[in-house]
Each structure stands twice: as C-alpha cells, then as structure tokens.
Amino acid sequence: MLSSNVIPSSSPVTSSKPNHHFFINASPNLKPNPLRRFEAQHRATPLKSFKLSFIPTSQIQPSIAKLGSFSRFLSHPFELSSKPRYEIVKAASEANPEGENVTPTDPKSKNLKLGLVFGLWYFQNIVFNIYNKKVLNIFPFPWLLASFQLFVGSIWMLVLWSLKLQPCPKISKPFIIALLGPALFHTIGHISACVSFSKVAVSFTHVIKSAEPVFSVIFSSVLGDKYPTQVWLSIIPIVLGCSLAAVTEVSFNVQGLWCALISNVGFVLRNIYSKRSLENFKEVDGLNLYGWITILSLLYLFPVAIFVEGSQWIPGYYKAIEAIGKASTFYTWVLVSGVFYHLYNQSSYQALDEISPLTFSVGNTMKRVVVIVSSVLVFRNPVRPLNGLGSAIAILGTFLYSQATSKKKAQKIEDEKTS
C-alpha cells in the first residue's frame, strides 16, 4: 500500500513557465497512466514548486511512534527506560533464551546515560535539601511542609495518570490494603526526617540517616533473614562513626537525633513491608507504586499535622513573611522544596529500575556525601575535625555494607540456580 506526501519544495518535481517539464521521483512499480493524466491536467496551469514523494505505509508507522517520545519524557523525564525491571528481564529472556547473538551496547553511551541519571538524582536531592532547610529556618512547621511535599507529589502523579503520560495501574481493594502498611511507614520516615531537619543541620541528619543499614540488618534478622559475618562487621564502623559525629556535632539536638533515628526505622520497615505485602503485585512499576504510596501518606499525615501544629500556622506565616521580606520568595521556596522532593524520589525509583542494587546502593552512599558537603558549603555550618572524621567513618561503613550485602544477594542467586 502506498501513500503520497505532497510537500512544498524545489525538488525533485519542478515546474518552469517556458517548458513545463516535470521530474517525478516515484516507485518503478507505479503504473504510468495516473501520472500521464496528472501531467495533462496541469500542463496548462503553471505550478508552484512542490515535492511529490511516495512513501510505503510501513515506513510511516515508526515515524508516528516517535511522536510518543515527548509524552514519555514528561512522565519519565530522568530515566533510561520506563519499563519496570521484571518486564526488561522478561523481554530479554524471551528474545534471547540461549544468551547468544546479542548485539553489544556501546559502553560509552551506557556510562553517559548512567552519569546523567545519577547527576540529575544528586542535583534534585541537593536542591530539595537546601530549600527544605531554608523554609524550615523561617517557618519551623515541618508537619505542614512535609504534608505539602506529599501533596505536590500526589498532584504530579494524578496529572500524569489523567493525561495518560504514565499508565495508571489497575486499582483493587487487595492492592490498596497491601499499600496501607508501606504508606504508613513511609509517612513516619518522611515526617521524622523533616522534623530532624528543622532541629539540626542538614549534614548531621544525613550522617545519622546513613545508619539505616544498621536497622535494616537488625529488623531483617528478627524476621528470619540470615546475614554473613561481613555484613555484621560492616555495621560496626557505621555505629562508631555516627556516635562520634553526634558527640562532636555543634548543632546537636536530642529531638533532632531521635527523629533522624526514627526516620531510619520508618524507611527500613517500609522497604521490608513492601517486599512482603506487595509480592503479588509485581506488575506495578516503581513510579506508580511510589505515586500511590505518596497519596496514601498524604491522607495519613495531613489530619495529624492539623492536630499537632495547625493553630500555629497563621501566626507563623506572618512571621516568615516578615523575616524574608517578600511573600513571593517564600512561596517559591516552598514550591521548589515540594517539586524537588517528588523529583528526586521519582529519579531514585527510575534509577533502581535500570541499574543493579549494588550500583544503586553505592550511588545512594555517594549521594549522602554530596548532600552533606553541599549543605555545609551553602549554610556554612561549623564542622569540627572529629565530627568530619566520624561522618567519614559512618559513610565508609555504609559503603562496606552495600558491598557485603551485594555479595550475599549474588550468592543467593547462584545457590538458587544450582538447586
């Protein structure tokens, strides 16, 4: 089947007033009769220059498919692929079950894409932490700010789903029930971190949050998981480093410390509970899963926020405007903190879909280093030598933990293949 596409051009079909010659670029299989009739009909009338080409419809379909790339960019602006990991693995196994005749990808191109993903992930996290702290410095109401950040993420996902820029998962009662636990723990982790940010320096909160692997090992062991000796040894420098950093922290605050620790517990339980309760919903990709967790977390948090600090919001708002001078600046800071909170979480989920857990954990460790250094430079927080040493030891322990756990997972996969 052929389709014609007539586009103004100077070639390959041209017309001149003296001679009226036509040069037609057409398929050799095309019958000449229609072309003779076409020339006869227009021989008496001068034509403007135009291009007549015949394109097989089989070539039009790929061009139409390219138009969808812009929509995918809006819903997945910082990803290498929008497919969840299980679809990628399944497609690869079906296309190449024997592992042969695979066209190797360009390592430079892959490294460039990974560098772009990590760079955007780090940048978004830095922007969020800076503006989140700026808002809390003049408007110390973390419950409201945390609720607004979840609200922005909820609106973001609803827009993507309503415009079909992101496929909306099928919602069922069992799915919502399975999400209730992870969403609750996500809420606890988020609000605790936000309260910690309001009490202490950003760098100190992130140092304490680097102790999350300690809680992960402890809770997972209680639930029956077994870890090799290397994993248990790796959490020792994390505990020592965080303890040294806490003792020497200039902005030390007991509530800030405890909230950071509670945040670790919340996020660890979210991860463990998600793995167990969402086992039967593997068709939901990471971004959609995070979107629904965000919506449910907002429903959990906002009513409690009104009860905890709602009576103080209006007086606090006027004090913040008086301190900053311009209401528009305050609105901008709050909006940026909300948007970039969702973006950096979205990027982390998309990065996890494309890279191995080891690469992700190493990248997450380095992200904390970048955020800590950036916050110290921006807010000029005084850092004592022992405090810096403790932070470095804690970060090193987190790195060793990621290495040890990756070996454990690799060994488990190998054992499953052998059996």
N, C-alpha and C positions, 0 to 999 in steps of 0.2 A: 504494500500500500504506500502511495506517495502523497506527500503534502507539499504545497507550494508556499513559498515565503517571499513576498514582494517587499523589498526594502529600497528606499532611495539610495542611489549610489552612482558612481561614474563608470562602473564596470561590473560584470562582464557584458551587460546588454547596453548598448549605446545607441543614440539616435542623433543624427545631424540633419539640418534642414536641406542641404543640397542633395544628398544622396539617399537618405533614409535607410542606411544599412543597419542590420541587426546581427549581433553576435550573441548567440544563445548558448549558455552552458547548461546542458541537460543530460540526463542519463541516456546511454546508447539504446536502451530497451524501450525508450519512449516512442510511440508511433508518430510519424511526421504530420499526419493530417491536421491535428489540432493546432500545430504550430503554423501551418500554412494559413489556416483560417484566421489565426491571431494576427499574422502579418498583413493579410489582406484587409482586415477590419481597420487597422491603424495606419495603413500606408499613406492615406490622405491626410492624416492629422499628425502634426509634429508632436513628439513625445518628449517629456522631460526625462532626463537621465534616470534610469532606475535599474535595479538589480533583480533578476529573476533566477531563483535557485530552487532546486527540488531536493528535499531532504526526506530520507526514509523516516517513517514514524518511529521506527525502533531507535533512532538516534535522538528523537525529541524527548522520550521518557527520562533518560538520565539528566537532561538539562532541567526538566521540571523538578526532578528530585533534589537538585541543588538548591532550589528556592526554599526548601525546608531547613537549610542550614542556619538561616538567620533566626528562625523560631527556636531551634535547638540551642543556639548561642544565648538567647535570653533566659532560657530555663537552666542551662548548664554553662554559665559564662566562663568558668575557670577549670574545665575538665578536659581530659583527653578523650573520653567516651562517656555517653550517658547510660550505657548498659551496666546492669549490676554484674558482679563478679561471676555469679553462677551461670548467667547467660553467655558470658565471654568464654568460660571454660567449656560449657556445653557445645557452643558453636565450634570451638577449636577441635574438640574431640570428634565431633561428627564429620567435620571437613577433612580431618586427617587422623583417622583412628590408629594408624601404624606409626605416626610420627615421622613420615617421610615426605619428600618433595615439598618442603616448606620453603617459601621464599624468605630469605633472611631480611630483617628490617635494618634500616640504617642506624647504627649505634649513635652516631652524632645527632641525628634527628630525634631519637628517643630521649637522649640525655638533655637536649634542648627543651623538649616538651616537659620533662620532669622538672627541670630547673625553673621553667615558667610556672608550673603548678606550685612548687614549693615557694617560689618568690612571692607569688600572689597570696598564698596562705600566710606567710610570715608578715607580709605588708598589712594585710587585713587585720591580723591579730594585734600588731603594733598599734595601728590606728584605733582599734577598739579600746585597748588598754589605756592609751593616752587620753582619749576623750571621755572615757568612762570615769577616769580619775579626776579629770578637770571638772566634770559635772558634780561629782561627789564632794569635791573640795568646797564648792559654794552652795550645794544643795544636798546636804547629807541625809538623804532619804533613799537608801538602797532598795527598799521594798517596792517603792513606786518605780524607780528606774529599772529594776530587774523586770517588773511587770511590763513596762513599756517596751523593753527589748524583746520580750516574748510576743508582745502584740505586733510589733513590726514584722517579726518572722512569720507569724500567723497570716497577716495580710499578704505578705510576699508570696507564700505558698498558695493561698486562695486565689490570687490573681493568676499565677501560673496555671493552676488547675482549670479555672474558669475560661481562660483564653486558650486552653489546650496546648500550652507551651511545654507542659510537663504532664505526662499521663497520670491521671488520678487513679490510685488503686481502688479496687472494689472493697467497700466497707461492709463489714458484717459485725454482728454482735460479738462473736468469739474474738475477732480481731481487736475490737475496742477494749474488751475485757482483758485481753493479753497485754494491751498497751498501758493499762492503768498503773501497774507496778513500776515499769520503767519510767513513765512520765512523772510519777511521784518522786522517785529517787533523783530524776533529772532536775526537778523543781528544787529539791533540798540542796543538791550540789550547786545549782546556779545562784540561789539566793544567799547561801552561805559564803560563796566566793565574793559576791557583790558586797555583803556586809563586811567581809575582811578587807576588801579594797577601800572601804570607807574609813577603816580604823588604822590601817598601817600602810606602809609604802607598797607600791605595786611589786617591786623587786622582792620584798620579803614574802608577800603572799605567794608568788610564783616559786620561791625556794621551798616553802612548806608544801605547796602543791606538787612539787617534784617527788614527794614521799608517797605518792599514790600507789606505786608498785608494792610498797610495804603492806598496805591494807589489802591489795589485790591478792597477794600470796597468803595472807592470814585468813581472809574470808574464804578463799577458794579451798584452802586446806581444811577448814572446818566443814565445808560442804563435801569433802571427799577427794578432792584432787591431790595428786602427789607431785612434788617438785624435787628435782635433783639437788645435790649439795651446792652446786654452783649458783643456783638461784637464791638459796638461803644466804650464801656468803655475799652475794651482790647487794642484799638489802642492808648489810651492816654499814658500809660507808654512807648509804642514804640516811640512816638514822643518826649517825655521828655528825655528818655534815649539816643536817637540818638542826640538830641540837646546838652545834657551835654557832650557826648563823642566828638562831633565836636568842642565844645568850648575849651575843655581841650586837644585836640589832638596835640602832639608835631610836627608831620609831616603834619600839616594842610595845605591844598592847595585848593583854590577855585575851580579850574578846576577839581581836583580830587573829590571834594564833588559833584559838579554838574553832573559829568559823572556817579558817582555811583547812583545818583537820577534818571538820565535819563535811566540808565540800569534797574532800578526798573520799570519805566514806560514801557519800551520796553517789558520786560518779562511778565508783567501783561496784556498788550494788546495782546501779543502773545497767552496767555492762553485763554483770553476771545474770541478773534477772532477765535482761533482753535475750541473752543466749538461750536461756531455759524456756521462757514463756513464748517466744516468737519462733520456735523451732519449726512450727507448721505453717509459717507464713514467709517462706523464703522467696516467694515471687515478688515481694515488695522490696524495691531497691532502697539504697541507703538514704537518698534525698527525701523520698516520700515517707520513709519511716521517721526521719528526723522532723519532717513537717508536721506529722500527726502528734508526735511527742511534744512539739512546741505548743500546739493548740491546746492539748490537754493540760500541759504545765501552766499555761496562762489561766485556764479555768481553776486550777488548784491555787495558784498564787495570789491572784488579784483580790479575791474576797478577804484573804488573810492580811494582805497589805493594807486594805482599808481599815481593818480592825486594829492593826499594830500601830500605824502612824498616820492614818487618814486625817485626823484632826489637826495635824501639824503642817499639812501640805500648803495651804493657802498662805499662812504667815511665812513659811519657808520660801515660797515662791517670790514673795515681795523682797525678802532679804537677799535672795540670789540675784534678782534684777538690780537691786541697789548696789550690790557688790560688783557685778560685771559691767554695769552701765547701760548696756543695750539688751533689750528683750530678744531681738533677732539673733544675737550672738548666742544667747542661752538656748534658744530653740534649735539653732544649728548644731551645737554641741550634743544636745540630747538626741537629735535625729541621727547624727553621724554615729553615735555610740550604738543606737539600735540597729541601724542598717549594717554596720560592720560586724556587729555581734552575730547576726544571721549569716553574713557572707563568709566569715572565717569558719564557722561551723559547717556551712554548706561545702566549702572548699575542702575541709578535712574529710568529710564523708566521701566526696568525689575522688580525692587523692587515695583514700583507702580502697576504693573500687579498682584502682589502676595499678597499685604497687603492692609489694609483699608486706605482710605485717612487720617484718624486721625493718625494712626501709622506712615504713611509716613511723615505727617507734623511735628509730634513730632521728628521723626528721622532727618528731614531736619533742625529743630531748633538746635538739639544737634550737628549736623554736623558743623554748624557755630561756635559753642563753641569750638569744637575740632580743627577746622582750625585756629581760632583766637589764641588759646593757642599755637598750633604748630608753627605758623608763628612768634609769639613773642619769643619763645624759639630759633628758628633757626636764625632769623635775629637780635635778641637781641634789639628789639625796646623798647625805654623807655616808660613806662606806668605810668602815674600819678594816684594817688588813685581815684580822681574824674572821670578820664577817665575810669578806670576799673569799677567804680560804674555805670556810665552811660551806659557802654556796657552791664553790668549785667541786668540793668533795661530794656533795649531795648530787650534783649534776653528773659527775663521773659514775657514781653508784647507779644512777638511773640508766646510764648508757650500758654499764656492765649487765644490769638486769635484762635489758632488751636483748643483748647478745645471748645470754643464758637461756631465756625463755624461747628464743627463736630456735635454738638447738634442740630444746625439748619438743617443740612442735614438729621439727623436721624428723626427729627420731620416732615420734608417734606416727607420723605419716608413713615412714619407712616400715615400721612394725605392722601397720595395717595392710600394706601392700604385700608383705611377706606372708602374713596369715591368710 
